[in-house]
Amino acid sequence: MVQKYQSPVRVYKHPFELIMAAYERRFPTCPLIPMFVDSDTVNEFRSEDGAIHVIERRCKLDVDAPRLLKKIAGVDYVYFVQKNSLNSRERTLHIEARNETFSNRVIINEHCCYTVHPENEDWTCFEQSASLDIKSFFGFESTVEKIAMKQYTSNIKKGKEIIEYYLHQLEEEGITFVPRWTPPSTAPSSEASSKGKKQAATLALITPDAAVQEGLSGEALGSPSGAPEPAVGPPDDKLDADYIKRYLGDLTPLQESCLIRLRQWLQETHKGKIPKDEHILRFLRARDFNIDKAREIMCQSLTWRKQHQVDYILDTWTPPQVLQDYYAGGWHHHDKDGRPLYVLRLGQMDTKGLVRALGEEALLRYVLSINEEGLRRCEENTKVFGRPISSWTCLVDLEGLNMRHLWRPGVKALLRTIEVVEANYPETLGRLLILRAPRVFPVLWTLVSPFIDDNTRRKFLIYAGNDYQGPGGLLDYIDKEIIPDFLSGECMCEVPEGGLVPKSLYRTAEELENEDLRLWTETIYQSASVFKGAPHEGSHVTRWPGFYILQWKFHSMPACAATNLPRVDDVLASLQVSSHKCKVMYYTEVIGSEDFRGSMTSLESSHSGFSQLSAATTSSSQSHSSSMISRWRFY
């Protein structure tokens, strides 16, 4: 398997020419990189006007590998071939490197690029990408991969020190400016000439267009006086290193690479709204930065968000008054780490009454709105506290929890909610504090814990009785001034107290089912009642020619079809065994044929979605020459 690495954009707050001069000083060896033993020039080319300089070097490296492995491989040193292409006219440097040693067993390719900052011509940008493909290595493939990535990561981290070292060395010698390249027939500008005269003696020691070594990254010293600071934020198609540190946190080079590569993949394949970097990072963390696994669950979640219009839930949906009055939960300041704090008085909540009055869908939608609000508050706190805050803390008070909370439909609704939240909001819970857990709690925990991810369970802190008031308790995580009054604190908490939902607000089973369907139809789904023997037809006139997908979903999947992906006619037949009427949920989505990359067999699946429209599959549909009318029929 090919391992790939992509660095964020590193910004050096110094002109391109000065960075080139600093890097030149690391040849033929660099004392700051002990593994870099020596380098010899193999080929060299320089254009007549001096603007283009291409140099190819053979570099000798003493790789930090186990002695036994070196003995088995029969080598003490590893050789790389590096080609540097400097264009002083365009102020760019492209560096390509490949391994010469063991090239038939291991293939390492690296590309680095130095360019001028698009918003400040006195700054320099650096990007780096690499790939590692180990075909065979005497049975030590896994070991070699670990050594290579460890060495690579170490070199990247070392880059900042090397840049600062040589820039400081230049500064001590009085070199703070290197003139830009100018054509031989063109006189340099007055400003450049003035500066050049002042430092003529010193600049004579420097060759501005000399080649530099790749594989090093980091930040330079402070910005030049008077240079405007660009806004810290992600470019359209790249991620800046300063932005990552400020808004996403400290990531290892490989974690940065995973984030950038997954983001690029989304930009190339996803036709809808690209999720924010914080959102992408959560899915990567949930799968230990395994790109393939993170991509799979994130694509499923993106399809789910689109189907249920989750991105607009805070703006378009108002919780029913029953929820506002009897759902005993709400946001309450923040914890000591700056995370938004959500307080849930589960023991005081009438789960049975809420389910009987609202139905399962309304409760689920309310929980989704809470999670969306939590994401919004995390963004706000990131700006307020000046550091990345990507998760929240939940405080659950279980005083009053008893057997009535174990009502089966209520537990079923809770399990479904946990399943949906776990699948679509990974790594959003920073800490869960469970207080005043009663004796019945182990029963509830036994029911719900199997549905909770292992990483999430590790964030649970459970306190029985009043143990939360002692050492290692609530005060370790929440400031004394904001502890709610119902937990013997001094802060008045505006979270509703809950209580029993009046039975007068209860609805019949049929009313609840209709309410659930109503909520479903507020998404992009449509509903239809299909009677036995009576067809249901619909049509959609398309604007562009091509093949079109009809995707369907059944609100209540029959037990006989729960284990397999059914065809429409099979499910309708099973639904009508004891009834002459069934309800079908479906939605249509127009996808340009040139963008469809899934197989035709995926159209038969009720789970067809974004994950099956990825660039990973190769077969594509052919466009018709004229517009078409899409029709469907349910029996």
C-alpha positions as CSV (number, residue, x, y, z in Angstrom):
1,M,0.0,0.0,0.0
2,V,1.3,3.4,-0.9
3,Q,1.6,5.8,2.0
4,K,1.2,9.5,1.1
5,Y,2.0,12.7,2.9
6,Q,0.9,16.2,2.2
7,S,2.0,19.2,4.3
8,P,0.1,22.3,5.0
9,V,1.3,25.6,3.5
10,R,4.2,26.9,5.6
11,V,4.7,30.7,5.5
12,Y,8.1,32.2,6.0
13,K,7.9,35.9,6.7
14,H,10.9,36.7,4.7
15,P,11.5,37.4,0.9
16,F,12.0,34.4,-1.4
17,E,15.6,35.4,-2.2
18,L,16.6,35.5,1.5
19,I,15.1,32.1,2.1
20,M,17.1,30.8,-0.8
21,A,20.3,32.2,0.6
22,A,19.6,30.7,4.0
23,Y,18.9,27.2,2.6
24,E,22.1,27.3,0.4
25,R,24.2,27.2,3.5
26,R,23.2,23.7,4.4
27,F,25.3,22.2,1.5
28,P,27.2,20.0,1.2
29,T,26.4,19.0,4.7
30,C,24.3,20.3,7.6
31,P,25.4,20.0,11.2
32,L,21.8,20.3,12.3
33,I,20.9,17.1,10.5
34,P,23.4,14.4,11.5
35,M,21.9,11.9,9.1
36,F,22.8,14.1,6.1
37,V,26.4,12.9,5.6
38,D,27.4,14.4,2.3
39,S,26.2,15.4,-1.2
40,D,27.8,15.5,-4.6
41,T,26.7,17.4,-7.7
42,V,25.8,15.0,-10.6
43,N,24.4,17.4,-13.2
44,E,24.0,21.2,-13.4
45,F,22.5,23.6,-15.9
46,R,22.2,27.4,-15.9
47,S,20.4,29.5,-18.5
48,E,22.4,32.3,-20.3
49,D,20.5,35.0,-18.4
50,G,21.0,33.2,-15.1
51,A,17.3,33.0,-14.4
52,I,17.1,29.2,-14.6
53,H,19.3,27.0,-12.5
54,V,18.8,23.3,-12.4
55,I,21.1,21.1,-10.3
56,E,21.0,17.4,-9.5
57,R,22.7,16.0,-6.4
58,R,23.4,12.6,-5.0
59,C,22.8,12.8,-1.3
60,K,24.3,10.3,1.2
61,L,22.2,9.6,4.3
62,D,23.0,7.7,7.5
63,V,19.4,6.5,8.3
64,D,18.6,5.8,11.9
65,A,17.7,2.1,11.6
66,P,18.4,-1.0,13.7
67,R,21.9,-2.4,13.3
68,L,20.5,-5.8,12.5
69,L,18.3,-4.4,9.7
70,K,21.3,-2.6,8.1
71,K,23.3,-5.9,8.3
72,I,20.6,-7.9,6.6
73,A,20.2,-5.2,3.9
74,G,24.0,-5.1,3.4
75,V,24.3,-1.3,3.5
76,D,25.5,1.4,5.9
77,Y,24.2,4.4,4.0
78,V,21.2,5.2,1.8
79,Y,21.5,7.4,-1.3
80,F,18.9,9.8,-2.7
81,V,18.9,11.7,-6.0
82,Q,17.6,15.2,-5.7
83,K,16.8,17.6,-8.5
84,N,16.3,21.3,-7.8
85,S,14.8,23.6,-10.4
86,L,15.1,27.3,-9.5
87,N,13.4,29.9,-11.5
88,S,14.6,33.3,-10.3
89,R,12.4,35.1,-12.8
90,E,9.2,33.6,-11.4
91,R,10.6,33.3,-7.9
92,T,9.9,29.6,-7.6
93,L,11.9,26.5,-6.6
94,H,10.7,23.0,-7.3
95,I,12.5,20.1,-5.7
96,E,12.1,16.4,-6.6
97,A,13.8,13.6,-4.7
98,R,13.8,9.9,-5.1
99,N,15.7,7.0,-3.5
100,E,18.5,5.3,-5.4
101,T,19.2,2.6,-2.8
102,F,16.8,-0.3,-2.8
103,S,14.7,1.4,-5.6
104,N,13.5,-2.1,-6.7
105,R,12.1,-2.8,-3.3
106,V,11.1,0.6,-1.9
107,I,9.9,3.6,-3.9
108,I,10.1,7.0,-2.2
109,N,9.2,10.2,-4.1
110,E,9.1,13.6,-2.7
111,H,8.2,17.0,-4.1
112,C,8.7,20.4,-2.5
113,C,7.8,23.8,-3.8
114,Y,8.8,27.3,-2.7
115,T,6.7,30.2,-4.0
116,V,5.9,33.8,-3.3
117,H,3.0,34.4,-0.9
118,P,-0.1,35.4,-3.0
119,E,-0.9,38.3,-0.6
120,N,2.5,39.5,0.3
121,E,5.4,39.4,-2.1
122,D,7.9,39.7,0.7
123,W,6.9,36.4,2.2
124,T,7.6,32.9,1.0
125,C,5.3,29.8,1.0
126,F,6.5,26.2,1.2
127,E,4.6,23.0,0.4
128,Q,5.7,19.4,0.5
129,S,4.3,16.1,-0.5
130,A,5.7,12.6,-0.5
131,S,4.8,9.0,-1.2
132,L,6.2,5.7,0.2
133,D,5.6,2.4,-1.5
134,I,7.3,-0.7,0.0
135,K,7.0,-3.6,-2.3
136,S,9.3,-6.0,-0.4
137,F,12.1,-5.7,2.1
138,F,13.3,-9.1,3.4
139,G,10.2,-9.6,5.4
140,F,10.7,-6.3,7.3
141,E,8.2,-4.2,5.4
142,S,6.3,-3.0,8.4
143,T,9.5,-2.1,10.3
144,V,10.9,-0.2,7.3
145,E,7.6,1.7,6.9
146,K,7.7,2.8,10.6
147,I,11.3,3.8,10.3
148,A,10.7,5.8,7.2
149,M,7.7,7.7,8.5
150,K,9.5,8.4,11.8
151,Q,12.5,9.7,10.1
152,Y,10.4,11.8,7.8
153,T,8.4,13.3,10.6
154,S,11.6,14.1,12.5
155,N,13.0,16.0,9.5
156,I,9.9,18.0,9.1
157,K,9.9,19.1,12.8
158,K,13.6,19.9,12.5
159,G,12.9,22.3,9.7
160,K,11.9,25.3,11.8
161,E,15.1,25.1,13.8
162,I,17.2,25.0,10.6
163,I,15.5,28.0,9.1
164,E,15.9,30.0,12.2
165,Y,19.5,29.0,12.6
166,Y,20.6,30.1,9.1
167,L,18.5,33.2,9.1
168,H,20.0,34.2,12.4
169,Q,23.4,33.4,11.0
170,L,22.8,35.7,8.0
171,E,21.5,38.5,10.3
172,E,24.6,38.3,12.4
173,E,26.7,38.8,9.3
174,G,24.6,41.9,8.4
175,I,22.7,40.2,5.6
176,T,19.0,41.1,5.8
177,F,18.3,41.7,2.1
178,V,19.1,39.9,-1.2
179,P,18.2,41.7,-4.5
180,R,15.8,40.1,-6.8
181,W,17.0,38.7,-10.2
182,T,16.8,41.2,-13.0
183,P,17.5,40.6,-16.8
184,P,21.1,41.4,-17.8
185,S,20.0,44.2,-20.0
186,T,17.8,45.8,-17.4
187,A,19.2,48.0,-14.7
188,P,18.0,47.3,-11.2
189,S,15.5,49.6,-9.6
190,S,16.7,52.5,-7.5
191,E,15.4,51.0,-4.3
192,A,17.2,47.7,-5.0
193,S,20.4,49.5,-6.1
194,S,20.3,51.6,-2.9
195,K,20.0,48.6,-0.7
196,G,22.5,46.7,-2.8
197,K,25.2,49.3,-2.4
198,K,24.8,49.4,1.3
199,Q,25.5,45.7,1.5
200,A,27.7,45.1,-1.5
201,A,30.6,43.6,0.4
202,T,28.4,41.2,2.2
203,L,26.2,40.2,-0.7
204,A,29.2,39.3,-2.7
205,L,29.4,36.1,-0.6
206,I,25.8,35.1,-1.7
207,T,24.6,33.5,-4.9
208,P,20.9,34.2,-4.9
209,D,19.9,31.6,-7.4
210,A,21.7,28.7,-5.7
211,A,19.9,25.4,-5.1
212,V,18.5,24.5,-1.7
213,Q,17.6,21.3,0.1
214,E,14.1,20.0,0.3
215,G,12.2,18.2,3.1
216,L,12.3,20.9,5.7
217,S,9.4,23.0,6.9
218,G,8.5,25.4,9.7
219,E,8.1,29.1,10.4
220,A,10.7,31.8,10.0
221,L,11.4,34.7,12.4
222,G,9.0,37.6,12.9
223,S,7.4,39.5,10.1
224,P,9.2,42.4,8.4
225,S,8.5,45.8,9.8
226,G,5.5,47.4,8.3
227,A,4.4,44.2,6.4
228,P,0.6,43.7,6.7
229,E,-0.5,40.5,8.5
230,P,-2.8,38.5,6.3
231,A,-6.0,37.2,7.9
232,V,-5.5,33.8,9.4
233,G,-7.8,31.3,7.7
234,P,-7.9,28.5,5.2
235,P,-7.2,29.3,1.5
236,D,-9.7,28.0,-1.1
237,D,-7.9,24.8,-1.7
238,K,-5.1,24.7,0.9
239,L,-4.6,24.9,4.6
240,D,-2.1,27.3,6.2
241,A,0.0,26.0,9.1
242,D,-0.7,29.0,11.2
243,Y,-4.5,28.5,10.6
244,I,-4.2,24.8,11.7
245,K,-2.4,25.7,14.9
246,R,-4.8,28.6,15.8
247,Y,-8.2,26.9,14.9
248,L,-7.6,23.2,14.8
249,G,-4.9,22.6,17.4
250,D,-1.5,20.9,17.5
251,L,-1.4,18.1,15.0
252,T,1.5,15.9,14.0
253,P,2.7,16.2,10.4
254,L,1.0,13.0,9.5
255,Q,-2.3,14.1,11.0
256,E,-2.0,17.4,9.1
257,S,-1.4,15.4,6.0
258,C,-4.5,13.3,6.6
259,L,-6.7,16.4,7.0
260,I,-5.4,18.1,3.9
261,R,-5.7,15.0,1.7
262,L,-9.3,14.2,2.9
263,R,-10.3,17.8,2.3
264,Q,-8.8,17.8,-1.2
265,W,-10.6,14.5,-1.9
266,L,-13.9,16.1,-0.9
267,Q,-13.3,19.2,-3.1
268,E,-12.6,16.9,-6.1
269,T,-15.6,14.5,-5.6
270,H,-18.2,16.1,-3.5
271,K,-20.7,18.4,-5.4
272,G,-22.4,19.7,-2.3
273,K,-21.4,21.8,0.6
274,I,-17.8,21.1,1.8
275,P,-17.8,20.5,5.6
276,K,-15.7,22.7,7.8
277,D,-12.2,21.6,8.7
278,E,-13.1,21.0,12.3
279,H,-15.9,18.7,11.1
280,I,-13.5,16.7,8.9
281,L,-11.0,16.4,11.7
282,R,-13.6,14.9,14.1
283,F,-14.2,12.0,11.7
284,L,-10.4,11.5,11.3
285,R,-10.0,11.4,15.1
286,A,-12.9,9.0,15.5
287,R,-11.0,6.5,13.2
288,D,-7.5,7.2,14.5
289,F,-6.6,9.1,11.3
290,N,-7.3,6.2,9.0
291,I,-8.3,8.1,5.9
292,D,-10.3,5.3,4.2
293,K,-12.4,4.6,7.3
294,A,-12.9,8.3,8.1
295,R,-13.9,9.0,4.5
296,E,-16.5,6.2,4.6
297,I,-18.3,7.3,7.7
298,M,-18.1,11.0,6.8
299,C,-19.6,10.4,3.4
300,Q,-22.5,8.5,5.0
301,S,-23.0,11.3,7.4
302,L,-22.9,13.9,4.6
303,T,-25.6,12.0,2.8
304,W,-27.6,11.8,6.0
305,R,-27.3,15.5,6.7
306,K,-28.5,16.4,3.2
307,Q,-31.4,14.0,3.4
308,H,-32.6,15.4,6.7
309,Q,-31.6,19.0,6.0
310,V,-29.6,19.1,9.2
311,D,-27.6,22.1,8.1
312,Y,-30.7,24.3,8.4
313,I,-32.3,22.8,11.5
314,L,-31.4,25.8,13.7
315,D,-33.0,28.2,11.3
316,T,-36.0,26.4,10.1
317,W,-37.3,24.3,13.0
318,T,-38.8,25.5,16.3
319,P,-39.1,23.0,19.1
320,P,-42.7,22.3,20.3
321,Q,-43.7,24.1,23.5
322,V,-43.8,20.7,25.3
323,L,-40.1,20.3,24.7
324,Q,-39.3,23.8,25.9
325,D,-41.3,23.2,29.1
326,Y,-40.5,19.6,30.0
327,Y,-37.2,18.7,28.4
328,A,-34.8,19.2,31.4
329,G,-31.7,20.3,29.6
330,G,-30.0,23.4,28.4
331,W,-26.6,25.2,27.9
332,H,-24.9,26.7,30.9
333,H,-21.7,28.7,30.6
334,H,-18.5,26.7,30.0
335,D,-16.1,24.4,31.8
336,K,-12.5,25.2,32.9
337,D,-11.2,24.3,29.5
338,G,-13.5,26.7,27.7
339,R,-15.8,23.9,26.4
340,P,-19.5,24.8,26.2
341,L,-21.3,23.1,29.1
342,Y,-24.6,21.4,28.6
343,V,-26.6,20.4,31.7
344,L,-29.1,17.5,31.5
345,R,-31.3,16.7,34.5
346,L,-32.2,13.3,33.2
347,G,-33.6,12.1,36.6
348,Q,-36.2,14.9,36.5
349,M,-37.3,14.2,32.9
350,D,-40.5,12.4,32.1
351,T,-39.2,10.4,29.1
352,K,-42.4,8.4,28.8
353,G,-44.6,11.5,28.7
354,L,-42.3,13.2,26.1
355,V,-42.5,10.2,23.8
356,R,-46.2,9.8,24.2
357,A,-46.8,13.6,23.6
358,L,-44.3,14.2,20.8
359,G,-43.2,10.9,19.3
360,E,-39.7,9.6,18.6
361,E,-38.9,11.8,15.6
362,A,-39.5,15.1,17.4
363,L,-37.2,14.1,20.3
364,L,-34.5,13.0,17.9
365,R,-34.8,16.3,16.0
366,Y,-34.5,18.2,19.3
367,V,-31.3,16.3,20.2
368,L,-29.9,17.1,16.7
369,S,-30.6,20.8,17.2
370,I,-28.7,20.6,20.5
371,N,-25.7,19.1,18.8
372,E,-25.8,21.7,16.0
373,E,-26.0,24.4,18.7
374,G,-23.0,22.8,20.4
375,L,-21.0,23.0,17.2
376,R,-21.9,26.7,16.9
377,R,-20.9,27.4,20.5
378,C,-17.5,25.6,20.0
379,E,-16.8,28.0,17.1
380,E,-17.7,31.0,19.2
381,N,-15.5,29.8,22.2
382,T,-12.6,29.2,19.8
383,K,-12.7,32.9,18.9
384,V,-13.3,34.0,22.5
385,F,-10.5,32.0,24.2
386,G,-8.1,32.2,21.3
387,R,-7.4,28.5,21.1
388,P,-9.1,25.5,19.4
389,I,-12.2,24.3,21.1
390,S,-13.9,21.5,19.2
391,S,-16.0,19.7,21.8
392,W,-18.3,20.3,24.7
393,T,-18.8,19.0,28.2
394,C,-22.1,17.4,29.3
395,L,-23.2,17.3,32.9
396,V,-25.9,14.7,33.6
397,D,-27.7,14.8,37.0
398,L,-29.4,11.5,37.7
399,E,-31.2,12.4,40.9
400,G,-34.7,11.0,40.6
401,L,-33.8,8.3,38.1
402,N,-35.9,5.2,38.7
403,M,-37.6,2.2,37.0
404,R,-40.1,4.4,35.2
405,H,-37.2,5.7,33.1
406,L,-36.6,2.2,31.8
407,W,-39.9,2.2,30.0
408,R,-39.2,0.1,26.8
409,P,-40.3,2.6,24.1
410,G,-38.3,5.3,25.9
411,V,-35.2,3.2,26.1
412,K,-35.7,2.4,22.4
413,A,-35.9,6.1,21.5
414,L,-32.7,6.7,23.6
415,L,-30.8,4.0,21.9
416,R,-31.8,5.3,18.4
417,T,-30.7,8.8,19.5
418,I,-27.3,7.5,20.7
419,E,-26.8,5.6,17.4
420,V,-27.6,8.7,15.2
421,V,-25.4,11.0,17.3
422,E,-22.5,8.5,17.4
423,A,-22.6,8.2,13.6
424,N,-22.9,11.9,12.8
425,Y,-21.2,13.8,15.6
426,P,-18.0,11.9,16.5
427,E,-15.5,13.4,18.8
428,T,-17.9,16.3,19.8
429,L,-18.2,15.2,23.4
430,G,-15.1,16.2,25.4
431,R,-16.3,15.0,28.8
432,L,-19.4,13.5,30.3
433,L,-19.9,14.0,34.1
434,I,-22.6,11.8,35.5
435,L,-23.6,12.9,39.0
436,R,-25.7,11.3,41.8
437,A,-26.1,8.0,40.0
438,P,-28.7,5.9,41.9
439,R,-28.8,2.1,42.3
440,V,-30.9,1.7,39.2
441,F,-28.2,3.3,37.0
442,P,-26.2,0.1,36.4
443,V,-29.3,-1.4,34.7
444,L,-29.6,1.6,32.4
445,W,-25.9,1.5,31.7
446,T,-26.0,-2.1,30.8
447,L,-28.6,-1.3,28.2
448,V,-27.0,1.7,26.6
449,S,-23.2,1.2,26.9
450,P,-22.9,-1.4,24.1
451,F,-24.2,1.3,21.7
452,I,-21.5,3.8,22.8
453,D,-18.2,4.0,21.1
454,D,-15.1,2.9,23.1
455,N,-13.5,6.3,22.7
456,T,-16.6,8.0,23.9
457,R,-17.0,5.7,27.0
458,R,-13.5,6.7,28.1
459,K,-14.8,10.3,28.5
460,F,-17.4,9.3,31.1
461,L,-16.9,10.1,34.8
462,I,-19.5,8.6,37.0
463,Y,-20.2,9.7,40.6
464,A,-22.6,8.0,43.0
465,G,-24.3,10.0,45.8
466,N,-22.5,13.1,46.8
467,D,-19.0,11.9,45.8
468,Y,-18.8,14.6,43.2
469,Q,-18.2,17.2,45.9
470,G,-14.9,15.7,47.0
471,P,-11.4,15.6,45.5
472,G,-11.4,14.7,41.9
473,G,-15.0,15.8,41.6
474,L,-16.9,18.6,39.9
475,L,-14.6,21.4,41.0
476,D,-11.8,19.9,39.0
477,Y,-13.7,20.6,35.8
478,I,-16.1,23.5,36.5
479,D,-15.5,26.7,38.3
480,K,-17.2,27.1,41.6
481,E,-19.0,30.2,40.5
482,I,-21.0,28.4,37.8
483,I,-22.0,25.2,39.6
484,P,-25.8,25.0,39.3
485,D,-27.9,25.8,42.4
486,F,-29.5,22.3,42.4
487,L,-26.0,20.9,42.9
488,S,-25.4,23.0,45.9
489,G,-23.8,25.7,43.8
490,E,-24.2,29.5,43.8
491,C,-25.3,29.9,40.1
492,M,-28.9,30.1,39.2
493,C,-29.4,27.6,36.3
494,E,-32.1,28.3,33.8
495,V,-32.4,24.7,32.7
496,P,-36.1,23.6,32.9
497,E,-36.9,21.5,35.9
498,G,-38.7,18.9,33.9
499,G,-41.6,17.2,35.7
500,L,-44.4,15.0,34.5
501,V,-46.0,15.8,31.1
502,P,-49.8,16.2,31.5
503,K,-51.6,13.2,30.0
504,S,-53.9,15.6,28.3
505,L,-51.0,16.3,25.9
506,Y,-50.6,12.6,25.0
507,R,-51.4,11.6,21.4
508,T,-52.7,8.4,20.0
509,A,-50.5,6.0,18.2
510,E,-51.9,7.0,14.8
511,E,-51.4,10.7,15.7
512,L,-47.8,10.1,16.6
513,E,-47.2,8.1,13.4
514,N,-48.7,11.0,11.4
515,E,-46.5,13.4,13.3
516,D,-43.4,11.4,12.6
517,L,-44.3,11.3,8.9
518,R,-44.9,15.1,8.9
519,L,-41.5,15.6,10.3
520,W,-40.0,13.3,7.7
521,T,-41.7,15.2,4.9
522,E,-40.2,18.5,6.1
523,T,-36.9,17.1,4.9
524,I,-36.2,16.4,1.2
525,Y,-38.4,13.3,1.5
526,Q,-41.9,13.0,0.0
527,S,-44.6,10.6,1.2
528,A,-47.3,8.7,-0.6
529,S,-50.0,6.3,0.5
530,V,-50.1,3.4,-1.8
531,F,-53.2,1.1,-2.0
532,K,-53.0,-2.4,-3.1
533,G,-53.6,-2.7,-6.8
534,A,-53.5,1.1,-7.3
535,P,-50.3,2.5,-8.8
536,H,-48.7,5.7,-7.6
537,E,-47.0,7.6,-10.3
538,G,-44.8,10.7,-10.3
539,S,-42.7,12.6,-12.7
540,H,-39.8,15.0,-12.7
541,V,-38.9,17.0,-15.8
542,T,-35.1,17.3,-15.8
543,R,-33.2,20.3,-17.0
544,W,-30.2,18.4,-18.3
545,P,-29.9,15.2,-20.3
546,G,-28.6,12.1,-18.5
547,F,-29.4,9.1,-16.3
548,Y,-31.3,9.8,-13.1
549,I,-31.5,8.0,-9.8
550,L,-34.6,7.3,-7.8
551,Q,-33.6,6.6,-4.1
552,W,-36.2,5.3,-1.7
553,K,-36.4,4.8,2.0
554,F,-39.0,3.0,4.1
555,H,-40.1,4.8,7.3
556,S,-41.0,1.5,9.0
557,M,-38.9,-1.3,7.6
558,P,-40.7,-4.7,7.9
559,A,-38.9,-7.3,10.1
560,C,-38.6,-9.8,7.2
561,A,-36.6,-7.2,5.2
562,A,-34.5,-5.7,8.0
563,T,-31.4,-7.9,7.3
564,N,-31.2,-7.4,3.5
565,L,-31.4,-4.6,1.1
566,P,-34.9,-5.2,-0.4
567,R,-36.3,-4.3,-3.8
568,V,-39.3,-2.0,-3.8
569,D,-41.8,-4.7,-5.0
570,D,-40.5,-7.2,-2.4
571,V,-41.1,-4.8,0.5
572,L,-44.5,-3.6,-0.7
573,A,-45.6,-7.2,-1.0
574,S,-44.6,-7.9,2.6
575,L,-46.2,-4.7,3.8
576,Q,-49.5,-5.7,2.2
577,V,-49.8,-9.2,3.6
578,S,-52.1,-8.0,6.3
579,S,-53.1,-4.6,5.0
580,H,-54.4,-3.1,1.9
581,K,-52.4,0.1,2.3
582,C,-48.8,1.1,3.0
583,K,-46.8,4.3,3.2
584,V,-43.6,4.9,1.3
585,M,-41.0,7.5,1.9
586,Y,-38.9,8.6,-1.0
587,Y,-36.9,11.5,-2.4
588,T,-35.5,12.4,-5.8
589,E,-32.2,14.0,-6.5
590,V,-30.9,15.3,-9.8
591,I,-27.3,14.3,-10.5
592,G,-25.5,15.2,-13.7
593,S,-24.6,12.1,-15.7
594,E,-21.0,13.3,-16.1
595,D,-20.7,13.4,-12.3
596,F,-22.0,9.9,-11.7
597,R,-19.3,7.4,-11.0
598,G,-21.1,4.7,-9.3
599,S,-22.1,1.3,-10.7
600,M,-25.6,0.7,-12.0
601,T,-26.1,-2.0,-9.4
602,S,-25.9,0.6,-6.7
603,L,-29.2,2.1,-7.9
604,E,-31.0,-1.0,-6.6
605,S,-29.8,-0.3,-3.1
606,S,-31.8,1.7,-0.6
607,H,-28.5,2.9,0.8
608,S,-27.3,4.5,-2.5
609,G,-25.7,7.8,-1.5
610,F,-22.6,9.9,-1.7
611,S,-20.3,7.1,-0.7
612,Q,-21.2,5.2,-3.8
613,L,-20.8,8.2,-6.1
614,S,-17.2,8.6,-5.3
615,A,-14.3,8.6,-7.7
616,A,-13.2,5.3,-6.3
617,T,-15.4,3.4,-8.8
618,T,-14.7,3.6,-12.4
619,S,-17.9,2.9,-14.4
620,S,-19.8,6.0,-15.5
621,S,-23.1,6.6,-17.2
622,Q,-23.6,7.9,-20.7
623,S,-25.5,11.1,-21.4
624,H,-28.6,11.0,-23.5
625,S,-28.8,13.5,-26.4
626,S,-31.9,15.2,-25.1
627,S,-33.7,16.0,-21.9
628,M,-35.8,13.3,-20.4
629,I,-38.8,12.9,-18.0
630,S,-38.1,10.7,-15.0
631,R,-41.1,8.6,-13.9
632,W,-41.5,6.1,-11.1
633,R,-44.3,3.9,-10.0
634,F,-45.1,2.1,-6.7
635,Y,-47.6,-0.7,-6.4
